[in-house]
Structures are given as C-alpha cells and as structure tokens.
Amino acid sequence: MQRKDKEAFLQNIRSDYAMVADMVLQQGLDTWKAHVCPGIYEGMEAAYRDAPGYFPPANFGLGCGQPFLFADIRPGDRVLDLGCAAGVDTLIAAHICSPGGSAIGIDLSPDLVALAASHANAAGKSNASFLVADIADIPLHDASADAIISNGVFSLPPDQPAVFREMARLLRPGRYFCIADIVKNDEYDDLLMGALRLYTGCHSGITMKGSYEKMALAAGFRDISCVHERMVEIPDSLLQPFMDATAIADWKKSGKGLSIVTLRGTQ
C-alpha cells in the first residue's frame, strides 16, 4: 500500500472510532452496544465480570476474546495493549501486573484514548497509561515489554506483518504475546463475504485462518499456538440469500464460517 493510501486508510479508522466514542458520549454505552455483533459479544460480558480489575464503563464490546488470560502477565511486568479502544483490557492488565507493574494502551484513535484515560482515572488505576500511535510504528524502546496483548484489532491494520514485526521488536526474549481476532475458515464469494463483514463489523476484512501464525513465524516468534477458539454464531437469516436450508445446515456442520482464535507466541 502506498503511503498516501495508507494514511487515508488510517484516517478512515480514526473517523470510524471517533463516531463510536461520540455515540457513547452522546447516547450512552447501552445504545452503542445495541450495534455490536451478538454472535461475537454474547457471553463475553459475563466472562469479563470474572476478570480481575474489570471496569464495565470501559467495555465497549469491541473485542472478541480475553488475551490477558493467556499472556503470562506477572506482578511487576510492563504490558502493552495494542488497539486498546476504551481501555477495558488495559485496566485488567494493569490490575494483574500490580504491584510494581504498568500497562500501556495504544490506539490510533485520539477520541478512544481520551476515554480510556478517563476510565483509568475513574477506576483508580494509576499504573495504566495510554498512547495515540499506529500499532505498526510504536514510539517505545526495543525489548521494553514483558507481555503484549491485542483484542479484535488485527483485522484493521493495512500491513499486518509489520505489526507482528513491531511486536517482535518490543517484546523481551522469553515472554509472550497473545492476540484474539476473527478469522474465516474458508474462502467465500464476495457477496457472502461482504455480508459476514457487515455482520461482524470487520469492515477492513477478515483474515484466513492460519495466516496470523505464518506472520508471527515470519516475524521471528516461536512456540505459536492457538490457546482458545470458538465459532462465531451466524444467524440463518444472514445465510438464506446465499443458500437453501439444507446447504445452511451442511455449511454449519462442516465447520465453515468464522472463528474467534486466541493465539500466543514467544520470542
């Protein structure tokens, strides 16, 4: 992607999430969550309630997993949360790495970063801070993170391999990254893929299953594994314009569709 095209792409992302922040501020969090994909989010809020340091106002329903559970975060660690949105995972990481540790949430959207900072203040998490940056070009020193997490973000960057290389630069040897994201389990025609993207909110695209593992390996990571996976519930009504009832049943039984995968790897 040319530099001019990349900047336009990133500006579109900023604009999209500025609208999310504005809707939450003007109409409330419940109004925004009515727009969140139920096939991804249903059940996640209940799981979040059990997470240490969970601060409900910071949960905008923009993630798809709980990577903080698998990143081996320890007291005293420095944790990076890539694409932190309103800060829900950053605040949980800040709780887990206490005492002595810190969590830095990084997001492209100044509007979301401002909200995340206000949430940290309201939650009393003085060891959580936030930074506006492109997650493929983070202004932090080499080997400065003990753990890196990311939740529902990797479908957005225009250069995903560059983000993996940046994580490899930032992560200390022997420590873990853990990311959660939506992947497609097969190739689908453009019309069906467009409907799936619209349903999930993954407007920038959905990566093929197995691609993230290849990118992580190419960036120098090892011991890469899928530590959690679940299917995205796709309603029959979305599939009916593309196939009959028998084909829908076969499609679902075959394991086609979309999955949420949580991947972990180390240096």
Secondary structure as UniProt FT lines:
FT   HELIX           3..27
FT   HELIX           29..33
FT   TURN            34..35
FT   HELIX           38..41
FT   TURN            42..43
FT   HELIX           44..49
FT   TURN            52..53
FT   HELIX           56..58
FT   HELIX           67..69
FT   TURN            75..76
FT   STRAND          78..82
FT   TURN            85..86
FT   HELIX           88..96
FT   TURN            97..100
FT   STRAND          102..107
FT   HELIX           110..123
FT   TURN            126..127
FT   STRAND          128..132
FT   TURN            135..136
FT   TURN            142..143
FT   STRAND          145..151
FT   TURN            154..155
FT   HELIX           160..170
FT   STRAND          171..184
FT   HELIX           190..200
FT   TURN            203..204
FT   STRAND          207..208
FT   TURN            209..210
FT   HELIX           211..218
FT   TURN            219..220
FT   STRAND          222..231
FT   HELIX           236..239
FT   TURN            240..242
FT   HELIX           245..253
FT   TURN            254..255
FT   STRAND          258..266
//
